[in-house]
Amino acid sequence: MNKELQEIIDEVYHRYCISQEILMELDIHNELLTQEEFINKCKTDTEFSEKIGLKIEEQELSLEERAKWLEDNKGYDLLVGNLDHDHIREVVEEEAPTRLITITYNDKTIESYE
């Protein structure tokens, strides 16, 4: 995950932890999620995600999307239309990211390819 995405997640998770500590002080018992559990809950629980204000989406990229990424970001040419050639397919599989992670927070959307 790129640095900017990680910083946003860290910030939102920190705010979440503070809110949970306040609830515990008020004797309202909620279980504190680990950061990994927090991220997974944001990905899978729409109601929780909306309440927190952090939307995390992950998408596996198709071979065509990966080839398009190489064309757009690395200047490779003629990849998308030639994926039936073994050499071109190998280049795409070795050099292109496999996932797109999108985070939306405070009306700002950030994409990261991994």
C-alpha positions in Angstrom: 0.0 0.0 0.0 1.4 3.4 -0.9 2.4 5.9 1.8 -0.5 8.3 1.2 -3.1 5.5 1.6 -1.4 4.2 4.7 -1.3 7.7 6.3 -5.1 8.1 5.7 -5.8 4.7 7.2 -3.6 5.4 10.2 -5.3 8.7 10.8 -8.8 7.3 10.6 -7.9 4.3 12.7 -6.3 6.6 15.3 -9.6 8.6 15.5 -11.5 5.4 15.8 -9.3 4.2 18.7 -9.9 7.6 20.5 -13.6 7.3 20.1 -13.6 3.7 21.4 -11.6 4.9 24.5 -14.2 7.6 25.2 -17.0 5.0 25.0 -15.1 2.7 27.4 -14.7 5.6 29.8 -18.4 6.2 29.6 -18.8 2.5 30.5 -20.2 1.7 27.0 -18.3 -1.4 26.1 -17.3 -1.9 22.5 -14.5 -4.2 21.4 -11.6 -2.4 20.0 -10.7 -3.7 16.6 -7.1 -4.2 15.5 -6.0 -2.1 12.6 -6.3 -5.1 10.3 -9.8 -5.9 11.6 -10.7 -2.2 11.2 -9.5 -2.2 7.5 -11.4 -5.5 6.8 -14.6 -4.1 8.4 -14.3 -0.9 6.3 -14.1 -3.1 3.2 -17.0 -5.4 4.0 -19.4 -3.5 6.3 -21.0 -0.6 4.4 -22.8 0.8 7.5 -19.6 0.8 9.5 -17.7 2.3 6.6 -20.2 5.1 6.2 -20.2 5.8 10.0 -16.4 6.0 10.0 -16.3 8.0 6.8 -13.7 5.7 5.1 -14.5 3.6 2.1 -11.9 1.0 1.0 -12.3 -0.9 -2.2 -10.0 -3.5 -3.7 -10.3 -4.8 -7.2 -8.4 -7.5 -9.0 -7.2 -6.3 -12.4 -7.9 -8.3 -15.5 -5.0 -9.1 -17.9 -6.4 -6.4 -20.2 -6.6 -3.8 -17.5 -3.0 -4.6 -16.5 -1.8 -4.3 -20.1 -3.6 -0.9 -20.3 -1.9 0.2 -17.1 1.5 -0.6 -18.6 0.6 1.3 -21.8 -0.7 4.4 -19.8 2.0 4.4 -17.2 5.1 2.9 -18.7 4.7 3.9 -22.3 4.5 0.3 -23.5 2.8 0.0 -26.9 0.5 -2.6 -28.5 0.0 -4.7 -25.4 -3.7 -4.8 -25.1 -4.4 -6.1 -28.6 -1.7 -8.7 -28.5 -2.3 -10.6 -25.3 -2.5 -13.9 -27.2 1.2 -13.8 -27.7 3.1 -15.6 -25.0 5.9 -13.0 -24.7 3.6 -10.1 -24.4 1.5 -12.0 -21.8 4.6 -12.7 -19.8 5.6 -9.0 -19.8 2.2 -8.0 -18.5 2.2 -10.7 -15.9 5.7 -9.8 -14.6 5.6 -6.0 -14.8 2.0 -4.8 -14.2 0.2 -4.5 -10.9 -2.5 -7.0 -10.1 -4.8 -4.9 -7.8 -6.4 -1.5 -7.6 -7.0 -0.1 -4.2 -9.3 2.9 -3.9 -9.8 4.8 -0.7 -12.4 7.5 -0.3 -12.2 9.8 2.7 -13.4 13.4 3.3 -14.7 13.5 -0.3 -11.2 12.7 -1.6 -10.5 9.6 -3.6 -7.1 8.1 -3.9 -6.1 5.1 -6.1 -3.1 2.9 -5.7 -2.0 0.0 -8.0 -0.2 -2.9 -6.4 
